[in-house]
Amino acid sequence: MKLNCPTCKTPLNSQYNCKNDHHFYMDDGVLVLLDRAFKNKLENWLIKFEDFRSNALPELNYEQLPYSGVIVNKHLWNARIADLELIKNVIQPHHQTVLDVGSWNGWLANSLCKLEKEVTAVDYFIHELDGLKARKHYTNPNWRSIQMDLENLDVINEKFDVVVLNRCLAYFSDTHQLIETAKQLLSPNGVLIITGINITSGETEELTTAKVIFKEKYKQNLFFKSSKGYLDYGDLNSIKQHSIKLKLYPNWKNWTKRILFPKKETVYYGIYTKTMSK
């Protein structure tokens, strides 16, 4: 796979080194592709974040995700099942290469590998239960895993038939740039899929409380990047400006809320197809 150095942007060789003597390495099946200063900052935050959520990591039957997760968290994993079904409906037989952005514990990468797709999974999180290193819990983890700065996706010097922004759009400091970069990573006739576009009228009480607790305990922000942590109707309009077709998730509760309570939370997904002329 063709990759560029995150420090100087020059190509990496097969040993993940660049001509300017920047070195990167594999860690338990995960390529750590981080600039040194960024890596130190991220690791400092990850230690605090993993301590914050340590009591909330459930035991999972990874191989059978997303379906097996319903027993642990019905709401969360039913949403992922809906994601997988819509992705399977969008992906065509000629779509072979997939970039899974915000891969989390690899559930989607594993599901798509079962469909004989070539998957590259990228994320900030590397935890062995709730991050990229969770690949060890799958029967045949034959996808690539890369820990990297997700707001510098252009270090990946490849084109993909499918790019999935996997329920992560709300956590980027520059959603406009993220979408534009993701579009540039598409091969001709490639498809960008944005899952879990959860639109609310403002920050929830739960999120506000979590931010306050995290700040008081660790003297840092809850989110690693400067972001709201949610998407509102202004964000929805911005997404539309990227020629992305937005559709409501196909469940009756979502449709009912959109019609009867337009100010309440509604969940969309987005599709963009790169034509030969783009």
C-alpha positions as CSV (number, residue, x, y, z in Angstrom):
1,M,0.0,0.0,0.0
2,K,1.3,3.4,-0.9
3,L,1.7,5.7,2.1
4,N,3.3,9.1,2.7
5,C,5.2,10.2,5.8
6,P,2.9,12.2,8.1
7,T,5.9,14.4,9.0
8,C,7.4,15.4,5.7
9,K,4.8,13.9,3.2
10,T,7.5,12.0,1.2
11,P,6.7,8.3,0.2
12,L,7.3,5.5,2.7
13,N,9.2,2.4,1.7
14,S,8.1,-1.2,2.5
15,Q,9.7,-0.9,5.9
16,Y,7.6,2.3,6.7
17,N,10.6,4.6,6.5
18,C,11.0,7.8,4.4
19,K,14.0,9.3,2.8
20,N,14.2,11.9,5.6
21,D,14.8,9.2,8.1
22,H,11.3,9.2,9.7
23,H,10.5,5.7,11.0
24,F,7.1,4.1,11.6
25,Y,6.3,0.7,12.9
26,M,3.8,-2.2,13.4
27,D,2.3,-2.7,16.9
28,D,0.3,-5.9,17.4
29,G,-1.0,-5.9,13.8
30,V,-1.5,-2.1,13.7
31,L,0.7,0.3,11.7
32,V,1.4,3.3,13.9
33,L,1.6,6.1,11.4
34,L,1.9,9.2,13.6
35,D,4.2,12.2,13.6
36,R,6.2,12.2,16.9
37,A,4.7,15.4,18.3
38,F,1.2,14.3,17.4
39,K,1.8,10.8,18.8
40,N,2.8,12.2,22.2
41,K,-0.2,14.5,22.3
42,L,-2.6,11.7,21.3
43,E,-1.2,9.1,23.7
44,N,-1.5,11.6,26.6
45,W,-5.1,12.1,25.8
46,L,-5.8,8.4,25.2
47,I,-4.5,7.5,28.6
48,K,-7.1,9.8,30.2
49,F,-9.9,8.8,27.8
50,E,-9.4,5.1,28.3
51,D,-9.4,5.6,32.1
52,F,-12.6,7.6,31.7
53,R,-14.4,4.8,29.9
54,S,-12.7,1.8,31.5
55,N,-15.8,0.7,33.4
56,A,-17.9,0.9,30.3
57,L,-16.1,-1.7,28.1
58,P,-18.4,-4.7,27.7
59,E,-17.4,-8.3,26.7
60,L,-18.2,-8.8,23.1
61,N,-18.4,-11.7,20.7
62,Y,-16.4,-9.8,18.1
63,E,-16.6,-12.3,15.3
64,Q,-20.4,-12.1,15.2
65,L,-20.6,-8.3,15.4
66,P,-22.7,-6.3,14.8
67,Y,-25.4,-8.9,15.5
68,S,-24.0,-10.3,18.7
69,G,-23.7,-6.8,20.2
70,V,-27.4,-6.4,20.5
71,I,-27.3,-8.5,23.7
72,V,-24.9,-6.0,25.3
73,N,-26.3,-2.7,24.0
74,K,-29.5,-3.0,21.9
75,H,-29.7,0.7,20.7
76,L,-26.0,1.0,19.8
77,W,-25.7,-2.3,17.9
78,N,-29.1,-2.2,16.2
79,A,-27.8,1.1,14.7
80,R,-24.7,-0.7,13.4
81,I,-26.8,-3.5,11.9
82,A,-28.7,-0.8,10.0
83,D,-25.4,0.7,8.9
84,L,-24.2,-2.6,7.6
85,E,-27.4,-3.3,5.7
86,L,-27.3,0.1,3.9
87,I,-23.6,-0.3,3.1
88,K,-24.2,-3.7,1.6
89,N,-27.0,-2.2,-0.5
90,V,-24.8,0.5,-1.8
91,I,-21.6,-1.5,-2.5
92,Q,-21.6,-3.1,-6.0
93,P,-19.7,-6.3,-7.0
94,H,-17.0,-4.2,-8.8
95,H,-16.3,-2.3,-5.6
96,Q,-13.3,-4.1,-4.2
97,T,-11.3,-1.7,-2.1
98,V,-12.7,0.0,1.0
99,L,-11.4,2.7,3.4
100,D,-13.1,2.4,6.8
101,V,-12.6,5.8,8.6
102,G,-13.4,5.6,12.3
103,S,-13.1,1.9,12.3
104,W,-13.4,1.6,16.1
105,N,-13.1,-2.1,17.1
106,G,-13.1,-3.3,13.5
107,W,-16.6,-4.7,13.3
108,L,-17.3,-3.2,9.9
109,A,-13.9,-4.1,8.5
110,N,-14.5,-7.7,9.5
111,S,-18.0,-7.7,8.0
112,L,-16.8,-6.4,4.7
113,C,-13.8,-8.8,4.6
114,K,-16.4,-11.6,4.8
115,L,-17.8,-10.1,1.6
116,E,-14.3,-10.5,0.0
117,K,-13.6,-6.8,0.1
118,E,-10.0,-5.4,0.6
119,V,-10.4,-3.2,3.6
120,T,-8.1,-0.6,5.2
121,A,-9.3,0.4,8.7
122,V,-8.1,3.7,10.2
123,D,-8.7,5.3,13.6
124,Y,-7.1,7.2,16.5
125,F,-8.0,4.4,19.0
126,I,-5.7,1.5,19.3
127,H,-7.1,-0.2,22.5
128,E,-7.2,-4.0,22.3
129,L,-10.9,-4.1,23.4
130,D,-12.3,-0.9,21.9
131,G,-9.8,0.1,19.2
132,L,-7.7,-1.1,16.3
133,K,-5.9,-3.8,18.3
134,A,-9.3,-5.5,18.8
135,R,-8.4,-7.2,15.5
136,K,-6.8,-10.0,17.6
137,H,-10.3,-11.1,18.7
138,Y,-11.5,-11.9,15.2
139,T,-11.0,-15.3,13.5
140,N,-9.4,-14.0,10.3
141,P,-8.4,-10.3,10.7
142,N,-7.0,-9.8,7.2
143,W,-7.7,-6.1,6.8
144,R,-5.0,-3.4,7.2
145,S,-5.2,-1.4,10.4
146,I,-3.6,2.1,10.7
147,Q,-3.5,4.4,13.7
148,M,-3.2,7.9,12.2
149,D,-4.4,11.4,12.3
150,L,-7.8,11.1,10.6
151,E,-7.7,14.8,9.6
152,N,-4.7,14.0,7.4
153,L,-6.1,11.2,5.3
154,D,-4.0,12.4,2.4
155,V,-1.0,10.5,3.7
156,I,-2.8,7.5,2.2
157,N,-1.6,7.6,-1.4
158,E,-4.2,5.3,-2.8
159,K,-7.7,5.4,-4.4
160,F,-10.6,3.4,-3.0
161,D,-13.8,2.1,-4.6
162,V,-15.6,2.9,-1.3
163,V,-14.8,5.3,1.5
164,V,-17.0,5.0,4.7
165,L,-17.1,7.7,7.3
166,N,-18.2,5.4,10.0
167,R,-20.3,7.4,12.5
168,C,-17.5,9.8,13.1
169,L,-18.4,13.0,11.3
170,A,-19.4,14.9,14.5
171,Y,-15.9,14.5,16.0
172,F,-13.9,16.3,13.4
173,S,-12.8,19.9,13.7
174,D,-13.2,20.6,10.0
175,T,-16.0,18.4,8.5
176,H,-15.8,20.4,5.2
177,Q,-12.2,19.4,4.7
178,L,-12.8,15.8,5.8
179,I,-15.5,15.3,3.2
180,E,-13.5,16.9,0.5
181,T,-10.4,14.8,1.3
182,A,-12.6,11.6,1.4
183,K,-14.0,12.5,-2.1
184,Q,-10.4,12.9,-3.4
185,L,-9.6,9.4,-2.2
186,L,-12.3,7.8,-4.4
187,S,-11.5,6.0,-7.6
188,P,-13.6,6.8,-10.7
189,N,-17.2,5.7,-10.0
190,G,-16.2,5.3,-6.3
191,V,-18.7,5.9,-3.5
192,L,-18.5,7.8,-0.3
193,I,-20.9,6.6,2.4
194,I,-21.4,8.7,5.6
195,T,-23.2,6.7,8.3
196,G,-24.9,7.9,11.5
197,I,-25.5,11.6,10.6
198,N,-27.3,12.1,13.9
199,I,-28.9,15.6,13.7
200,T,-30.0,17.3,16.9
201,S,-31.1,20.8,17.9
202,G,-28.2,21.2,20.3
203,E,-25.9,19.5,22.8
204,T,-27.6,16.9,25.0
205,E,-27.5,17.0,28.8
206,E,-25.6,13.8,28.8
207,L,-22.8,15.1,26.6
208,T,-22.6,18.4,28.6
209,T,-22.2,16.4,31.8
210,A,-19.5,14.2,30.4
211,K,-17.6,17.2,29.1
212,V,-17.7,18.8,32.6
213,I,-16.6,15.7,34.4
214,F,-13.8,15.0,32.0
215,K,-12.5,18.5,32.2
216,E,-12.6,18.6,36.0
217,K,-10.9,15.2,36.4
218,Y,-8.2,15.4,33.7
219,K,-7.9,19.1,32.9
220,Q,-8.4,18.4,29.2
221,N,-11.3,18.4,26.8
222,L,-13.4,15.3,26.3
223,F,-12.7,15.3,22.6
224,F,-9.2,15.0,21.2
225,K,-10.0,17.3,18.3
226,S,-11.8,20.7,18.6
227,S,-15.3,19.7,17.8
228,K,-18.9,20.0,19.1
229,G,-19.4,16.3,19.3
230,Y,-22.8,16.5,17.7
231,L,-24.3,17.7,14.4
232,D,-27.1,20.2,14.1
233,Y,-29.2,21.5,11.2
234,G,-26.5,23.9,10.2
235,D,-24.2,21.0,9.7
236,L,-26.8,19.2,7.8
237,N,-27.1,22.1,5.3
238,S,-23.3,22.2,5.0
239,I,-23.2,18.5,4.2
240,K,-25.7,19.0,1.4
241,Q,-23.4,21.6,-0.2
242,H,-20.9,18.7,-1.0
243,S,-23.4,17.1,-3.5
244,I,-24.1,14.4,-1.0
245,K,-27.5,12.8,-1.2
246,L,-29.0,12.5,2.3
247,K,-31.5,9.9,3.2
248,L,-33.3,9.1,6.5
249,Y,-32.5,5.7,8.0
250,P,-35.3,3.4,7.1
251,N,-37.1,2.9,10.3
252,W,-40.6,4.1,11.2
253,K,-39.5,5.9,14.4
254,N,-37.1,8.0,12.5
255,W,-39.6,8.9,9.8
256,T,-42.2,9.7,12.4
257,K,-39.9,12.0,14.4
258,R,-38.9,13.8,11.2
259,I,-42.6,14.5,10.3
260,L,-44.1,15.2,13.7
261,F,-41.2,16.5,15.7
262,P,-38.8,18.2,13.2
263,K,-36.8,19.8,16.0
264,K,-36.0,16.4,17.6
265,E,-33.2,14.0,16.8
266,T,-33.2,12.5,13.3
267,V,-30.6,10.2,11.7
268,Y,-29.5,10.4,8.1
269,Y,-26.9,8.7,6.0
270,G,-25.2,10.3,3.0
271,I,-24.1,8.9,-0.4
272,Y,-21.8,10.6,-2.9
273,T,-20.8,8.9,-6.2
274,K,-17.7,10.1,-8.0
275,T,-18.4,10.2,-11.7
276,M,-15.7,9.9,-14.3
277,S,-15.8,13.6,-15.0
278,K,-15.2,14.7,-11.3
